[in-house]
């Protein structure tokens, strides 16, 4: 009696395709999170650089700068 052994090479490739897809998704999520952090810091910096008069002109109290920057972050 002879037994024949065959290997299904499609299974590992399918597994790697799933891994590549998840890896790509992870990188996309990380890149988007980084872009949001950069945008938040830029907004925070720009608002902090304004004078109290300029902030009052646009209706923002200095104590609310972080909240306003965070709200802008969540709009995206």
C-alpha positions as CSV (number, residue, x, y, z in Angstrom):
1,X,0.0,0.0,0.0
2,X,1.4,3.3,-1.1
3,X,0.3,6.6,0.5
4,X,0.6,9.8,-1.4
5,X,1.3,13.0,0.4
6,X,0.2,16.3,-1.1
7,X,0.6,19.7,0.2
8,X,-2.0,22.4,-0.3
9,X,0.1,25.5,-1.0
10,X,-2.9,27.8,-1.3
11,X,-3.7,27.7,2.5
12,X,-0.5,29.5,3.6
13,X,-0.8,32.1,0.8
14,X,-4.4,32.8,1.9
15,X,-3.2,33.2,5.5
16,X,-0.5,35.7,4.4
17,X,-2.9,37.7,2.3
18,X,-5.0,38.2,5.4
19,X,-2.0,39.1,7.4
20,X,-0.8,41.6,4.8
21,X,-4.3,43.1,4.7
22,X,-4.4,43.5,8.5
23,X,-0.9,44.9,8.5
24,X,-1.8,47.4,5.8
25,X,-4.9,48.4,7.8
26,X,-2.8,48.8,10.9
27,X,-0.3,51.1,9.1
28,X,-3.2,53.1,7.7
29,X,-4.8,53.6,11.1
30,X,-1.4,54.5,12.6
31,X,-0.7,57.1,9.9
32,X,-4.2,58.6,10.3
33,X,-3.7,58.8,14.1
34,X,-0.3,60.5,13.6
35,X,-1.9,63.0,11.1
36,X,-4.6,63.9,13.7
37,X,-2.0,64.4,16.4
38,X,0.0,66.7,14.1
39,X,-3.1,68.6,13.2
40,X,-4.1,69.0,16.9
41,X,-0.6,70.2,17.9
42,X,-0.6,72.7,15.0
43,X,-4.0,74.1,15.9
44,X,-3.0,74.3,19.6
45,X,0.2,76.1,18.7
46,X,-1.5,78.6,16.4
47,X,-4.2,79.4,18.9
48,X,-1.7,79.8,21.7
49,X,0.3,82.2,19.6
50,X,-2.6,84.6,19.3
51,X,-3.0,87.5,21.6
52,X,-5.9,87.7,24.0
53,X,-7.5,90.4,21.8
54,X,-7.2,88.2,18.7
55,X,-8.7,85.2,20.6
56,X,-11.5,87.4,21.8
57,X,-12.2,88.5,18.2
58,X,-12.8,84.9,17.2
59,X,-14.7,84.1,20.4
60,X,-12.3,81.9,22.1
61,X,-11.1,82.3,25.7
62,X,-7.5,81.4,26.3
63,X,-8.6,78.8,28.9
64,X,-10.6,77.0,26.1
65,X,-7.8,76.6,23.6
66,X,-7.3,72.9,24.3
67,X,-11.1,72.2,24.1
68,X,-11.4,74.1,20.8
69,X,-8.3,72.3,19.3
70,X,-9.8,68.9,20.4
71,X,-13.2,69.7,18.9
72,X,-11.5,70.5,15.6
73,X,-9.6,67.2,15.8
74,X,-12.9,65.3,16.3
75,X,-14.5,67.0,13.2
76,X,-12.3,65.1,10.8
